[in-house]
């Protein structure tokens, strides 16, 4: 099975603080997502404690094969989707509705946090070839999530970060395109370890 998703919340309601989400990918599915620059897939390369498995350790040891400037398009696209949902410019989706946030703060602060977090990750990845987890701007993102900033301030910060991500991509030493999927298919690691 290439992809499996399950949540204690089921499909009928939004997750609450005590719910658990599980998403599993086959290695082939994950590699395809990572090679397209999918932010969630790329997180696995930098998360603490993930490389305990010998096979995954080999993948993480060769993580540079999965990094490219092309990821900017996906990070910025995902951030833009979050920004549109934050402001109501795009439908909020069945589970993406946050009326309690909008009533309290005037906008979806969770979407704001995701927008700015993704842009900070994007800038770091294309500038430094790495995503720091946990995020160094965690305290700032918590302030965003708790409504410290007005929607106008968040949108202004996001606009600056979108520009900085584009500039970071232009100056990045990362290759333009991914070679990771090709390497997974033909490398000796795959032949010996995954074969």
C-alpha positions, 0 to 999 in steps of 0.5 A: 500500500503506497499511502495510509491515513488514519485519525482518531477523529475519523472523517466526520469531525476536525481533530481535537487536542487529544486526537492522533493522526497517522500517515504512512508512506511506502518508501517509493511514495515518500521518495516521489513526494520528496523529489517533488519538494513536498514540505511534509515529506522533506521534514522526515529528512531532518526530524530527530530520531527518524534515522534509527532504522538502517535503511532510513539511515542510508536515505538520510545520509544521502538527503542531499539527493532530495534537495533542490531549488524547485522545492520553493514552488511547493513550499510557497504554493502550500503557504499561499493556500494557507494564506488564502484559507487564513483570510477566507479568500479560499474555501476553508474545507470541511475540516479546515474551518476554524470559526472559533479562531475567526470569532476570537481573532478575526482570522484563522490564526492557525492558518497564519502560523502555518503560512509563516512557518512554511515560508521560514522553512523554505527560506532556510532550506534553499539558503542552507540546505537544511530545515531546523526542527524544532523550528528556531522561530517557534516562540514567534509562531506560537505568538502568531497562533495565539493571535498576537498579530493583526491579520494585516501584520501577518499578511505583511510579514508573509509578503516579505517572506515570499520575496525572501524565499524567491531571492533565496532560491535565486541565490541558492547553491542547491541544484535546480532539479531533484535527482533523488528518485533516480538515485533511489532506483539505481543506487547500490543502496537500493540494490543491496538494502531495498532490493 
